[in-house]
Amino acid sequence: MSKRKATEKRDPEDVEMASHEEDEDDSGSDGEDIINVDFEFFDPKEIDFHAIKNLLNQYFASDAILFALSELSDLIVAQSNVGTTIKVNGVESDPYSLLTVLNMNQHLHHIHPTPATSEGTGAPATQKPSQAMTQIRDYAFTKSKQNEGLHNKLKELLAAGSKKEVGLILSERFINMPVETAPPMWRMLLEEVKWAVDEGLPFNFEYYLLMAPTYHEVAPKIDLDDEAPKPTKKKTKTAEPTTFFFHPEEEMLQQFAEFTQDFKLTTPPTVAESKNTFEDYGIAPARRMMLIHKTKIPEVVQLMANNSQW
């Protein structure tokens, strides 16, 4: 499966994984209609800016307000040589899925142009490191404090002058996107990183950092039985809640991580968000931070491709 450029024609072999075979009557054995969807893989493009920003907003959830997502989206679409989006209605349509990697060290310690504060004054644009990446670095430092090994490793790797660079993985998709689309996206990412390194571009990462969306089950806040017995005052030990991953492939990744750390989101949902919060239905969103050495990623991607359950 290869990535499709805007001028390329559809290759049936490219979309075989993503299409359901049509029955003659376009219906399943149970009488339900089957919707056939062809997934097309593209490089991130400028036209995707707003859709990518929406995906990032979904990815960071209630903590999205802590980050300059417009700038982060700009970094992604400007980096067309590495990263993949999935669309279903051609290059002009909005992406349903995104997987990319950004060089944290590059964006933290190299100069980024920013617009002049006063238009029409002739003042030159100011120059400073990426605001969005600085915010993400500080966020990672804060959330890793409970894990001394991870915290110290991140401090070392992201320090100015570090010879070992970190790639920030950003992976998000619509909730109804099939997990089968993940393995080819990861394979493409590895290929593109290799090609970029061969061309002398700054993608020779020693480690990859990922903050995977997770959740655990809690008592739902709606449809509770008012007549349920009230808990006694006697304290009992409760088992640690089981952590589940929104993206199954990231559960495989965490098995190969050198460091992991679970953490809660910093920002509570807004009033509007709280009306649709996962907790209403017995799910509490969280995150699992993973730091994975570069030698482990190809092995995990191969496992993804070989997973018969997908």
Secondary structure by P-SEA (a helix, b strand, c coil): cccccccccccccccccccccccccccccccbbbbbbbbbbbcccccaaaaaaaaaaaaacccccccaaaaaaaaaaaaccccccccccccccccccccccccccccccbbbbbccccccccccccccccaaaaaaaaaaaaaacccaaaaaaaaaaacccccbbbbbbbbcccccccccccaaaaaaaaaaaaaaaaaccccccccccccccccccccccccccccccccccbbbbbccbbbbbccaaaaaaaaaccbbbbbcccccccccccccccccccbbbbbbbbbbcccaaaaaaaaaaacccc
